[in-house]
Amino acid sequence: MTVCAIEPPSTDRSGEGDGVPGTGCAITADGAYAARLAPDGDSWFPERWTLDGPEPYAVPLPGHQPEEPGTQVQPMGDGRVLIHRLVEEHRHTFCLLYPTGPGTGELPLGAVECPEPGTRLTLLPPAPGGARAYALAVGPRATAVWLVAGGAFGPEQLADIPGRCSGGVWVDRTGRLLALDRELDGRTKTVVVDLERGGEVSPLLQIADGSDDRLLLADPDSGLLLISSDAPSPGQERLGWGVLGSMLPVRFPECLRVPDCSVTPFAIQPGQVLMPENCAVALRVEGPFGGWIGTWRPAERRVRHLPAPQGWLTGCGLWTRDGVLRLPYATEEVPCGVVELTAPWGEKRGPGAAGPADPVRDGTAAEALEVPRQTPVPDPPEPVTVRPVPLREAPLGRLVTK
């Protein structure tokens, strides 16, 4: 299952930055467990959700005292919960929580010191396999990737990357290749960090020389990538899609632009091997009058808009291989629940519908030809100067085919 909690830079991420825990949660890559900070009056405590049983249920994991604002939690594949606490100005500690009858057990993992002023350390999204967890320490001039759970001797620094990095998307099924959005020399481009080759860095996205390009989501099964870039509209971020290893340009569908709203992808349907156009994508749409859910497939010409369930843990969800979107929620009546939505497939298309793709070649938007059709017809390949996903410069090609 493909899950993501990455958002574009213009969107506040679950209260980070204002010191208030958010309403979201993190889900393991296989969808078995989730973890969040749950409210208890004016305080907060960790909570683990089990999602792969007949019915979801929550296990509270309170410590000896309420958690501080800014504490992060993440589920591990074995059901334990990793907790990240800032205990001093520059000292970050990590522990694994687990239930022990009426109490909560804690296994200390060690600490990471970030003495350089302005450095911020946050957990990366759950890694495939669930046995390891990683954190990103972003300093004024460089970024470090840390292994904080699953190592042999406590936290271990795996990579030191020039520039300020953000995001974090796993682009393979082994947890080896991590995509980060690196700001360097005034531009943001996505790079891939090979965690098994000493943190070797390779370029991944290069839509246009002067564009800011970010990777929001990736599905290793199909190769589908969801991308944010200002290449088609300089100075204005747009949502687009491409395919890992493809020579075709990134496309920026007009239907993914909702007036006066932000549109953030948060989950891709897995299991669609060699069929990226058929993958269902879940979108979070936020506007002046609230938020809701959108579902979309690259092969379709429209976004289907659905109301968000009451109490939805905003920005959190996962697709099953059968195309069912599972959205966790919590209310006073149902403290641990999951709503399941099925994305429709197929629609009538006509000349008035928005085009399925506005391809960008070298940063120039091309007009889409409006032709009524029932089966999507791909655009003919055209020569391009810059490939949007230059895999010959990255270690992905030899690994994805294994």
N, C-alpha and C positions, 0 to 999 in steps of 0.2 A: 504494500500500500504506500502511496506517496502522500506525504504530509509536509506542510511547510508553515512556518510562522514568520516568514520574511515579508517586510513591507517596504514600500518605496520611501526615500528619505523624507518626503514631505508629510508623511503620516506618522503621528505619535504612536509608539509601539507599546501598547498595554501599560501606559503609565510610566515607562522608563523615562527618566529625566526629571520627573516631578516628585519622585520618591514615594509614589502611591502604588501599591500592587494593583495589577490589572485584573480584568474578569476572564482573561484567557487561560489556556493551559497548554502543556506540551504533550504530545502523543508519541509513543515509540514508532519506529519505522514500520513495524509489522502490524500496528494497530491494536496490540494486545493490552497495553496499559497507558494511562494518562496520569498526569500529576499537575496539581495547581496549589496556590495558596488560597485557602478557604476562609471566609470571614467568620469571626466569633465575637460579635459585638463590635467594639472598636479595634480589635486586634485580629491577628491572622495566624493560621497554623497550616502546615503541609497536609495534603490529602492525596491519597492514591486511588485512582479509579481502575477497576478491571473491566475491560470492554469486550473480551473475547468469549465470555460465557453466555448462558441462556439469557441473562439479564444483567445490565451493568450494576455494579455496586461500588461504594466508596469505603475506604478504610482511613480513618483519621490517624495522623502521625504527629500528635503534638509533642513538643519538646518540654523542657523544664520551665520555659518562659515563652511568651509570645514572640513571634518573629518580627524583626525590624522591617520597615518599608525598604524595598529594594532587594530583599532576599529572593533568590531564584531557586526553583525546583525543576527537576527533570526525571522522568521515569526511566529505569533501566530495564533491560530485557528479562531479567529474572524476577521482576516485581519490586525490587528495592527502589528507593527514591534518592537521587542525588540532591543535596542541598548546598547552595553556595551562599556564604555569609560574608559580609564585610565587617570584620571585627575591630579593625583599627583603620586609620586614614588610608594606609597603603597595603594592608594585609587582608588577603582573601583566604578563607578556609573552606574546605570541602569535606563532607561527610556523607555516608550512605545511611539512610533511615530504613527501618523495617519494623513490623509489628512484633511485640513480644508479650502476648497475652494482653493485660490491661494497659501496658505501657508502650513506649517507643524505644527501640534500640538504635544506637548510633555507632557507626564504624568510622573513626577519623581516617581521612586519606592524606592529610597534609595541607600545606598552605602555599600560596603564591604571593611573593612580595612584588609590588609595583611602585618602586620609590620615585620614579620620574614624575614630576608634577604634570597633571593633566591626563594621565593614563587611566583608561577605563577598561575594566575586565567584565565580560559577560559570557554566559554559556552559549555555545553554538547549538543549532537544532540537533535533536537526537540522531545519532549515527546509525547506519544500517548494522544489523546484528544485535544491537542493544548491549554489547559487552563493554563498550568504551564510551567515554564522554569527553568533550573537548570544550575549550574556552578560548576566547579571542581577547587579547590585551592590546588595545589601540592607544599608542602614544602619539606625541606631537609629530614625530617624523618616521616612525616605524611601527609595525604590527607584529605581535608574536602569537603563534598558535601553540596552545598548551594541551597536553593530554592530562586530564585531571581525575579520571577514574578508569580503571582497567589496566593500569601499568603495573610494573613489578615493584617499583620503589617510590611510589607517591607521584605527585605532579611532575611532569617532564616537559620541557620546552622542545617542540619539534621543528619549528620554523621561525625565522626572523625575516620579515618581508619589508623592504623599503616602501614607505608610503602609508597612508591611513586607509585601513580596510574596514568594510562593513558587510552586511548580509551574511551569507553562509549557506550554500546549497551543495548537497552531496550528489555527485553526478555518476556514481557507479554503485554497484550492489555490495561492495566489500568494505566501504568506509575508508578507502585509500585516497580518493580524489575529491578534494574540497574546492569548490568555486567561491571566490571572494571578489567583491567589488572594490577595486583599489583606486584611491584618489592619489594621483601623482602628476606633478607638473601642470596642475590646473585642470586635468581631465580625469574622469572616472571610467575605467575599463575593467571588465571581468577577467580575472586570471584564475588558473587552476594550480593548486598546491598539491604536490605529490608527497603524501605523508610517509611513504615508504622509501623515498629517495632523498632523504635529508631536507625535506621542505622545498624541493625543486619547483620553481615557479615558471609557468608557461602561459602565454596569452590565450584567451578563449573567445572573447567577443571583440570584433573590430569592424563596426558597421560603417563608420566614416571617421576620417582622421580627427575632425573637430567635434565629434559627438560624445555625449556621456552615455555609456551603455552599461546596463546592470542586468544580471541574471536573477529572476525572482523565483522560478521553479524549474525543476528538471525531472523527467521520468526516464530512468535507464532502460526500461522495457521497450518503449517506443522511440526514445530519443527526442521526445517533444520538449522544447524549451519555451518558457514564458519570459519575455524580455521587456525591460523598460528602457526607452531611448528617446533622445530628442533629435535623432537624425532626420525624421520626416518633417519636424516642426522645430527648428532651432530655438532653444530656450524653453520649450514646452515638452514635458515628458509624455510619451505615448506608449501604450501597451501593445506589444507585438509577439509573434511566435516564429520559431524556426525549428530545425531538426538537426540533432547532433550528427555531424559528419556529412550533412547535405551541402551540395554546391549551390542550391537555390538561395535567393536572398531572403532575409527576414521580412515578414509580412506584418502590416499594421492595419487590421480590420477596422473599418469605420464603426462597426457595431459595438466595438469595445470602448467607444467614447460615449460617456453618458454626461450630458450637459450639467455643469455645476456640481459634479460628483467625482469622488475618487473611486477607482476600480482596482481592487487588489486581488490577484489570484492566490488561493491558499491550498488547493489540492488538485491533483491530476489523477484520473483513473488509471490504474496500473494494468499490466497484463496484455496490453494491445501491441504485441510484438509486430514491428514493421508496419504499423497502422497508426501513425501519429495523428492523422486527420480525424480519426474516429474516437480519440480520447476525450472523455468528458472532463471539463475543467470547472471547478467551483470558484466563484468570485464573491468578494465582499464589496458591496457598493455602499458608500457613505455620502450623504448629501445634507443639505440644510434642514431637511425634515426627518432625518433619521437614517437608519441603515437597513439593508435587506440582502438577500442571497441572489446571485445570478449563476446560471449554468450555461455552458457554451461548449461547442465542439469546433475545431478549425474547419471542418467540412461544411459547417452550417453558416448561414448568413445573418443570424440573429442571436441575441442573448435572451434567455428565458428568465424572467424576474419572478422571484418567490419571496414571500414574507419570511423573515427570520423567526425561528421559534422563540417564544418567551423564555428569557433566562439563558439564551445561547451564550456559551463561552466564546466571545467574539473572536473571529479569525481562526477558529479551531475546527477541524473536521477531517474526514478522510473518505476516499472512495474505495468500494470493494471492486474486485475484478469484474463483477456482474453489472457494474454501473449504478450501485446504490450509494448515495451520499449519506454518511452518518455524521450527525451534528450533536455533540454533547451539550447538555444544558442543565441548569440547576435553578430551581425555584423553591419557595417555602414548602409547597406541597410535594414536590419531587426533587429532593436534594441531589440526586444522581440519575440523570436520564439521558437517553439518546433518541433523537428524531431521525427517521430514515426517509429519504426522498429519492425517487427514481427519476433520472433525467430522461425526458422523451427523446426519441430518435426519429429524424425525418421530418420534413416540413414542405409545404408548398412554397415554391419560389416564383417570383415574378419580376417584371422590370422595375418595380418600385422598391424592391428590397435592397438593403445595404449590401455592398459587395463583400465577398468572403475574405478578400485580402487587398491591401494597398501595398504592393511590394516596394521596397526601397532599395535602390541600387546606387551605391556611392553617395548615400544621403539625400537622394532626390526622389520624391514621391511620384509614383506613376498612377494614372487614372485606371481604374478597374473597368473592364468591359462588362456591361450589364446584359447578360444573356440568360433567359429563362432556361433552367435545366433541372432535372431531378438528381442526376449524379454529378458530383463535383468534378470539374475538369481542371487539372493543374495548368498553371501558366507555362508556356513554353520557356525552356531555359534560355537565358540571354547572357552574353559575356559580362563579367563583373570584374572590376579592378581590385576590390577588396572583398574577401569572403567574410561573411558574418561570423562563421564558426571555423577558424583556421586550424583544423585538427592536425595538420602536418607540423604545426608548431607546438602542439600539446601532446601529452602522453596518453590521450584518450583512445586513439584508433586501435592500438595494439591490445587494449584491455577490454573495450566494449565487445569485441568480437569473440572473446574467450567464452 
